[in-house]
Amino acid sequence: MEQKNEVLEGVLAEFAKLAAIPRKSGHEQAVSDFLKDYLQQMGLQVTQDEKNNIIADKAACPGFEQAPLTILQGHMDMVCVAAEGVKFDPLQDAIKLVREEKFLRAEGTSLGADDGIGVAEAIYILKNAKDHGPLRLIVTVDEEQGMTGAIHLDARHLQDAKFLINCDSENYDELTVGSAGSVNLDFSREIKWVKSELSAGWQIEVKGLLGGHSGERIGDGRGNAIRTLAMTLAALANAGEVTLASFSGGKARNAIPDDARMIIATDMDKEILEKVLQEQQERFCKMYGSVDPNVQFVLTSVETPQQVMTAGDMVRLVRLLTILHTGVFAMSTVIPGLVETSANLGVVETTNTEIKIQYFPRSAVDQKLDEFRFMAEEWGMLTGFTAHIGTQSPGWKENKDSKLAKIMAETFKKQNGKAMKVETIHAGLECGWHFRKNPELDMVSIGVTTLDIHSPKERLLLETVKPQVDLIVETLHEIAKA
Ligand SMILES: [Zn+2]
């Protein structure tokens, strides 16, 4: 019992240091400088690259100099979100930690255990572990937003190593051995505004959907608020004359949109509008009701819009939003139950000058992503939108002969008396970029159990911290012995 507390308290003390420093993605200067100084004080050989990634080397313990170099890796940035009504400036404010019996959480904001706890654990291990070979800690920037840290990490930091343990997963008893690639696809079209000829303005909002992370939840068959609203607009245009003043929805490319809204002008009576929405709601419930039962279609009278899109722009928008399939494209033919290829219609926004759409395909097969790039150009051409082909993140292909996965799974079983779940995931990990730079690198991804990450409810299951540290320490020992 005593020893349990020691490890947990030690890791949480490291985590508290990170929580005190604002570290929203894209704003990592302060935390990167802190890590540089702190790891240097610990006697490590530290490099801070031009992106602010931190690479820190620790020599082998005496007698283990011949062991292969092993990397521990995490990211220093975090998703900063606050609950409604909570005042929080992510560029200035520290995360306020709340310790409960079972969980650590934050007061009104995301906790940043993703991935602060992974980094804290690694630092704790570098301070305390004995009998290990040469170790390297790599802490990247901007994982949550663009993975620019991993993308620009110099390949030499990965090429002299044999093993890499990525500490950025969410269940202490899961061992991830492969991840999917993705490609950022955007569409845009300039809007021509005209004066509204129709008499009444209405806002229609589709809300109450479950949403969720597209890499984790796309296979659940949930509804998509943007797609649903586009179908509603099509149905309204079928029922009578409608013009469109704005259309927006979704929060991020990789989040299934749970909310979307539009402002229309029309001469149709309220009863007709309500009838159309009622039909759309019934249609939605037949398709998604069993998994996504709380959808609401909300009709609100608003001021008549001054300007609306031309009929041509509106038709093109509906056409593109209904062509872009959102959801699962294919299931894996190799791993039962795993989504192989999917796409998420993530964000739509109307600005003063244009309509912009973010679409996010993922696949375990890089060639399928190449096909999406091709299709995007075609879809754009067909609908009068410009396709913008963005960064393509590589997948991390599962290595059936991974020594590291074998050592870790066996160690976990010995320590916990149960088997670790070994899995390939449909989400993306920085490991995809590491894999591209060194396909020989033997990698796994693990993590302390965290719940509701990227939300103000994010919390960390305290009892999983020590088992996780023990697993890494013993794995390092096994590597050093062999
Ligand atoms: Zn993370």
Residues whose N, C-alpha, C, O or C-beta is under 5 A from the ligand:
A	BS01	ZN	D114 D115 D168
